[in-house]
Amino acid sequence: MKVKYLGETRNFQTVKGGEKKIDNGMELECMEKEYQSQAVVRVVLDTGEHVKIKRSELQRV
């Protein structure tokens, strides 16, 4: 499912250890089951990398 990041622009650490900058309003992909059941959601960036973000900073699109 698609979600939109609503937090402030900042760098996040990817699951593999790198860093990615995520901007406010950026659209991301995540699993719907994980979005509904977890406080921290693993989202997929356009590059295919995974980043963990608090659900409170995400909004369904």
C-alpha positions as MATLAB code, in Angstrom:
seq = 'MKVKYLGETRNFQTVKGGEKKIDNGMELECMEKEYQSQAVVRVVLDTGEHVKIKRSELQRV';
ca = [
       0.000    0.000    0.000;
       1.105    3.592   -0.525;
       1.773    5.928    2.394;
       2.937    9.536    2.653;
       5.643   10.659    5.079;
       4.425   13.614    7.190;
       7.401   14.156    9.509;
      10.143   16.714    9.075;
      12.842   16.160    6.441;
      15.711   14.149    7.919;
      18.134   11.292    7.308;
      17.074    7.756    8.179;
      19.289    4.723    8.551;
      18.381    1.937    6.125;
      17.992   -1.646    7.285;
      21.347   -2.475    5.626;
      23.137    0.361    7.452;
      23.255    3.152    4.867;
      21.602    6.557    5.178;
      18.781    8.035    3.100;
      17.190   11.478    3.229;
      13.389   11.408    3.360;
      11.456   14.594    2.629;
       8.101   15.699    4.013;
       5.314   14.612    1.630;
       7.343   11.791    0.050;
       5.258    8.771   -1.061;
       6.500    5.352    0.050;
       5.368    1.706   -0.128;
       4.703   -0.601    2.830;
       2.814   -3.777    3.733;
      -0.771   -3.050    4.829;
      -0.675   -5.746    7.520;
       2.481   -4.258    9.041;
       1.046   -0.708    8.862;
      -2.035   -1.740   10.849;
      -0.310   -3.871   13.486;
       3.092   -2.271   14.189;
       4.166    0.997   15.841;
       7.278    1.130   13.615;
       6.686    0.320    9.949;
       9.284   -0.858    7.435;
       8.762    1.111    4.218;
      10.338    0.614    0.792;
      11.992    3.539   -0.997;
      12.071    4.022   -4.787;
      15.596    2.593   -4.780;
      14.368   -0.664   -3.208;
      15.959   -0.001    0.180;
      14.014   -0.450    3.421;
      13.709    2.171    6.174;
      11.880    1.911    9.508;
       9.577    4.860   10.304;
       7.095    5.448   13.137;
       3.515    4.882   12.023;
       2.504    8.224   13.576;
       4.633    9.964   10.908;
       2.839    8.177    8.037;
      -0.535    8.687    6.371;
      -2.374    6.399    3.959;
      -2.699    7.646    0.396;
];
